[in-house]
Every structure is written in structure tokens, then in C-alpha cells.
Amino acid sequence: MADPPFVEMEVTRNNGRNRQARVWQNEPARKRLENWHRHFRGRVEAPVVSEFVNTSFGRSHLLVSGLESSPPLVCLHAMRTSSSHLLSEIQPLAAHFRLIAPDLPGQSVMGPEVRASLSDNSLADWLIEILDHLRIPSAPVLGISWGGFVARLAASACPDRFSSLILIVPAGIVNGSHWRGLAQMALPMLRYRLRPSEANLKRLLQPIITEWDEDWANYIGDTTRDMKLDPRIPPLAADDDLRRLRVRTLVIAADEDISFPGGPMVDRVQSLIPNAETELLRHCKHCPPTNPEFRSWLGERVRLFLSQETGIGLDSDTAPN
């Protein structure tokens, strides 16, 4: 049976335009993307629970992992991925925090089918609605790539709701060369869409992934055909917005990131954000390694950064083995 026609509707919130828009191309594509979400959820070793929250953007899905008694850590995934993708890469943190990972509007098959405005605080409002529903007055927030843009936007818009900010290769701080990105990504993407093969997939992913991972590679390959393209790039934060950030901030950048170059990102963060720490990952592209060693390093780096706030890891008895 053919899919019913999908009518795009526009709504106005906070003086910005948020357009209802389907994320996937068709029903078989939706099923493949949902299967990938379940597959990456299966890679998470800690127990994971699904929850749904009604927001003004629509029904929002989130995954929760970690002990209820642990301090909360809000986690925002990258574009065109999902909550389970992110939790599979930061699972060491579940030993210390209650991980709360909502699916971003328009960027996940599990998220609200809304293409939210990037020119106002719409995405920050959406995240605050989720925190209100969960009765979380304040928490640290971690975001990667597109999720880093949302995390920074929310911390700027509602500084009293976010106690710390952790940004991993975030969008919205610096941009790489548009023409270089077009040359290295657009043509290989077109080639792969026309002739999907392992060789063409490797050409497509070579500029962005640090190491080959079969799950991630094949997932990204499917998204090039199964997900509708959102060509928008999150706008760069104004200098004054970064200067006004008062929360403790950790920015982890990658030196070979063609999308958001690590060197310029570290320079801008250090010159503008008052209370910031930075890490520049060497020999690393936009997608960091997906191996146990890197997950362990990242979990420990985040835990140590947050230990001053939460008290976790301040004595040897709480340090991981």
C-alpha cells in the first residue's frame, strides 16, 4: 500500500517558524531507521528505559540509563542519529550518572517530526519542556555535533537550568570551508546514492570518520538514502553570546574535523568563554573513534570535569576500576 500524502504544516512559536516535516523518505526507510535505533540500543551494556514526553513540538522520545539515585546528565545526540547511537558511545558514564537522552526534533526517526527554527530559542524551549516534565530543576548537559549546538543554545537561553556544558565537536562555534566540504562530501554522497557499494561508502566516509566501524558505516550509508536532507547549518554563536556563558564549559574538538575545525574552535572558545576548558583530539576527524579505549577516555574526562560539581570521583573509592 502506498504511503498516504504527507502535508507539511507551519506553526509559529516564539516569533520563529517551526515546520512539521517527515524525517524519513518512505515507510520502508522508516522501518530500517527504527531497526538501526534498536540495534544501537542493543550495544548499550547498561539497562535502558524508553520514555515519552508530550511537548509543544509533539510527542518526544527519550532513553534513560543509569541509577535513579545518580545525578542527572542530559545528553544530546548528533544530527541524523538518535538517542541510542549516543548512549552506545558514552555508556561508561552510566556508572556515575543518570543519563537522559532525548531524540532531537527533525534529526532522529524517534524524534518529533518538526524542522525547528534555528534562528530563535525554539530548540532550547523544547529541551526545557522535557526537563520540566522530568522535574529536573538544573543539570549538566552534554551535546555532540548538532546536539552541541542545541546544548549551547539552551545554556545561553536558560543559564539557571544548566549547571555545566560539555560540547564534543559542536556545531555553531566555527565552520569549515563550505567549498572543501562540498568537494569532499557532496560528490561522494551522490556517487553512493547512485551506486551503493562498499568502495563508494568508504569514499563517502573517509573525510569524516576517524576509524572504520561496520555498524556506524552501514548506518550512515542507509541514512544517505533513507533520511530526508536538512541542508541547514546551525548559525554561529555571536561573540557576546559566548562571552555571557557563565556555566563551566568543556569543549572537545578534533584537529582534522572538516566541518568544525578543531584549532580555530579551541582558539575561539579560549578567547571568549569565561570559564572554559578545552581538549584538542589529535589525528581525529569529525566522528571520533568508536572503540572501547576512546569511550573509556571520554567517560573519564567528562567524569573528572563534572566531579567538582557532583562530587563523583573526588575520592579513590568512587573511581572506576
N, C-alpha and C positions, 0 to 999 in steps of 0.2 A: 504494500500500500504506500502511495506517495505521501511525503510529509505534507501536513496542512500548511497553507501560506502563513508566513510569519510577518506580522505587521509591526514595523518599528514605530514606537511612540516616544514622544518627548515630554519630559516633565521639568518643571523649574523648581530648584531648591537653592536657597542661599544666593540668589542672583546668578546662579550658574546653570548650565544646561547639562542634564544627565539623560542620555538616550538609551532606552531599552534596546538591547541588541543581543542576538544569539551568539554564543561563543563558538559553537561547532558548525561544521559545514552541512551535515545531514545526520539522520538517525544512526546509520552505521558508524559514522565518525564519533558521535556521542558515546556509543557503546564502547568503542575502542578506548576513548579517553577515560571513561569510567573504569574500565578494566585496568588501565595503567595506574589510576589512582589507587585501586585496591592492591595492585602489585607492589607499589612503593610502600603502601601501608604495611604490607607483609614483611618488608625489610626492616621495620622498626621492631627492635627486640623487646622494648618495654610495653606494658599494656597501654592500649589506646582506646579512647571512647569518642564516639561521634555525638555532637550536639547541634541543635538548630536554634537560631535566634531570629525572631521577626524584627526586621528593621524597615525604615522608610525606603530602603533600596530594594526590598524584597527579602525573601527567606534566605538567611545566611547560614552556611555550614561551617563548623569548626571541629578540629580534633584537639583532644586534651590528653596529655600524658604526664605521668609523674604523680607523686603522692599528694593527696589533698592538703596535707599539713605543710607542704613545701611552699616557699614564696613563689608567687606567680611570675612568669616571664612570657610576655606577649611576643609571638613570632610571626613574621610576615614574609611570605614566600616570593620568589621571583616571578617575572611575567611568564605567562603560558605554562605554568607548572601547577602545583597545588599544595595544600597543607601537608599531605603525606610525603611529597617529594622533599619538603624542607625537614620534616621530622626525621626522615631516614638519614639525613646528613648531620643532624645536631643531636642525635639520640643520647650521647654521653651526658648531656645537660639534664636529662630526665632523672638522673640520680640525685640531683640537687634542687631542681625547680619544678614547679607545676607549669608545664609548657602548654600554652594556649595558642593554637594556630588556626586563625580563620582563613577561609578561602576568599581571595580578593575579588571584588566585583569586576567582571569582564576579563579576568585573567586566569580563570580556572573553570573547568567543566562543573565543579562543585559550587562555584560562587554565584552570587546574584547576576542575572543576565542584564547587566547595565554597563554601558560605557560611560563611566563617571567623568565629569568635568575635571580637567587638570589645572584650570585657571582660578579655582577658588578652593575652599576648605571642605568640599564635599566628601572626599575620602577620609579626612580627619573626623568629620561628623559621623560617618558610618562606623569607624572604629570606636568612637566614644559611645555610640549606641550599644555596641557589643559589650564594652566594659560596664556600662550601666546595668545591662541585663544580668551580667555575671556578678554584680555588686563588688566590683574591684575599684576602689577609690583612686589608687595610684599603683603603677607597676613599671618596671623597666621594659623597654621594647627593643626587639632585635628585628632588623629587616635586611634582606639581601636583594640587591639589584633594584627592580621596581618596588619591591617591598621596603627597601631602604628609603626610597623617595616618600612613600606613604608614612613611614615611621618618622622621618624628619619633619614632614608637613604637620603631622599630628602633634609632635613635641613643640613645634613653633606655635601652633594654633591653641593648644591646651597644655601649657607647661606644667600646670599643677597636677595633671593626670599621669605624667610620665617621669619617673624618678631618675632614669638613666637611658641612654640611647646608644645602641650598638648597630653600626652600619657596615655591612660587608659588600664590597664593590657596588656602592649605592649609585642609583641614578639621581640626577638633579644637583650634583655638586660641580662636576666638569663634564664636558663632552669631548669625544674623539673627533677625528676628521670625518665629516659626512662622506666625502668622496672616497676616502680609503675604506670606510665601512661598506659603501655601496659596491666597490670593486671586489672586496674580499668576501662579501656575503650574498649580495643580490643575485649575481650571475650563477654562483654555485647552487643557490636555492632554486632558481629557475631550472637549472640543469637537473637537479634531483627530482623536482616535481614532474618533469617530463620523462625522465629515465631513472626511476628509483633503483639504485644498486648500492652495494657496499662501498664500491670505489667512489661513487658520487657522494655518498653520505660522508665518507671520510674527507673528501674535498670541502664539503659544506662545513663540517665541524672543526676542521684543522685550525682556523683562526680563533676559535672561541673556547675550546675545551683543553684543559691542561693535560689530562690523561684519558685514555680510552676506557670507557665503561659501557659494556654492551647494553645494559638497561637504559642508561641515560641516552646513549647514542640512538638506539632504536625508538625511544620515546620521542626525542626531538625530531627524528625522521618522520614519525607519524604526525606530529603537530604541524609540520610544514604543509601537509595535505589536509589534515582534519580540523584545524582551528582557523577561524577567520582572522585575517590580518588586521591588527590595530597599528597603523603606521605612526601614531603619535609618539613623540619623545617627551618625557616629563621635563617641564621647564626648569632651568637652573635657578637655584635659590638666590635671592638678592643678597648682596653683601650685608645689608642691615639685618636681614632675617637670620643670617648665620651669626652675626655679632650679638644678637639678642638671645641666642640659645644659652640658657643658664644651667641646663642639666649636664651632668657628667657625660661625656661622649667618647666612644671608642670607634674609630674608623679603620677598617681593614681594607686596603687597596691592593691591586695586583699590577706589577710593573709591566706586563705585556698585554694589558687589557686594551683592546682597540676601541671599545665602546666608551669607557670612562677611565682614561689613562691614570695609572697609579701615582706617578711622580707629581704631575700637576694637582691631583686630588689632595695628596698629602700636603703640598705647599699651601693650597687654598685653605684647607682645614686648619693648619697650624697658624696661619696668619689671621684667621677671622673668628674661629670658635673659641671662646674664652677658656673653657675647661675641657680640652680635648686631648686624648691620646691617639696615636696613630701607629699602624703597622703596615709596612710595605712588603707584600709577599714577592719573593724573587722567583724568576722563571715561572711565573704564574699568569694564566690568561683569565678571561672574564669568568669562566666556570672553574672554580678551584678544584684541587684533587678530590676524588670521592673514595679515598682509601681509608682504612681504619686509623692509620698513623695521623693523617690530617684531621680526621674527626676528633681524635683524642687531643691533638694540639689545640684545635679550635675550642673544644669544650673547656679545656683547662684555662685558655686565655680569657674566655668570657667569664668563667667562674671566678678567676682571680680579679678581674675588673669589677665584678659585682660584689666581691667579698666585703669590700668596705661599706657597702650599703646593706647587705643582708646578713653579714656575719658568717656566711658559709665559707669554710676553708681557712678561718683565722687560727685554728689550732690543728695540730697534726692528726688528731683523732678523726677529723672530718675530711681530711684529704683523701682523694681516691687512691686505690692501690696501684 
